[in-house]
Amino acid sequence: VYNSNDDKSVIISIYSNGSQIPYSEVSESAKKNKENPIATNAYITGLGAGQAIEIRWRAEVNTANVTNRCLMVKKVK
């Protein structure tokens, strides 16, 4: 992840069925156009068949890029 401005953040959150998982939000301040790794995780209960899990991101200021995205989901019984 990188931002087009120095020391501005990219914010990433996990959403379950359209609602943000509050404790999953993380931000990473980056140097201009320099890639930095960022990761988050969440334990989601009560998710039924057909309900979505999403990763959403936004830039604090101007533009940002997120590359090499990966989502791993594990069913826990």
C-alpha positions in Angstrom: 0.0 0.0 0.0 1.2 3.5 -0.7 -0.2 7.0 -0.8 0.7 9.8 -3.2 1.5 12.2 -0.3 4.3 11.8 2.3 3.2 10.6 5.7 -0.5 10.2 4.9 -2.3 7.0 5.8 -4.1 4.3 4.0 -6.9 2.8 6.1 -8.1 -0.8 5.7 -11.1 -2.5 7.4 -12.9 -5.8 7.3 -16.6 -5.8 6.7 -19.1 -8.6 7.4 -22.4 -8.6 5.6 -22.0 -4.8 4.9 -21.1 -3.8 8.5 -17.6 -2.8 9.5 -15.8 -4.9 12.1 -14.7 -2.0 14.3 -11.5 -3.6 15.8 -10.3 -4.6 12.3 -9.5 -1.1 11.2 -5.8 -0.4 10.7 -3.9 2.4 9.1 -0.4 2.7 7.7 1.4 6.0 7.2 3.6 5.8 4.1 6.3 7.8 2.4 5.4 9.2 -1.0 5.0 6.4 -3.5 6.9 3.8 -1.4 5.1 0.5 -0.8 4.5 -0.6 2.8 2.9 -3.8 4.0 -0.3 -3.6 6.0 -2.5 -6.4 7.5 -5.5 -6.9 9.6 -7.6 -9.8 11.0 -10.9 -10.5 12.6 -12.8 -13.3 14.2 -16.4 -13.2 12.8 -19.2 -15.2 14.4 -22.7 -15.9 13.1 -21.9 -15.6 9.4 -24.4 -17.6 7.4 -24.2 -19.0 3.9 -24.2 -16.3 1.2 -23.2 -13.5 3.6 -20.2 -11.5 2.4 -16.8 -10.8 3.9 -15.1 -7.7 2.3 -11.9 -5.8 2.7 -12.4 -2.1 2.1 -9.7 0.6 2.0 -9.5 4.4 1.7 -6.8 7.1 1.5 -6.4 9.7 4.2 -5.5 12.3 1.6 -5.3 12.4 -2.2 -4.8 9.0 -3.9 -3.4 5.6 -2.8 -2.8 2.2 -4.2 -3.3 -1.2 -2.6 -1.5 -4.1 -4.4 -0.9 -7.8 -3.7 -4.1 -8.3 -1.7 -4.9 -11.6 -0.1 -8.0 -12.7 1.9 -7.8 -15.9 3.9 -11.0 -17.3 5.5 -11.0 -20.3 7.8 -14.1 -22.0 9.1 -13.9 -22.7 12.8 -16.2 -25.3 14.4 
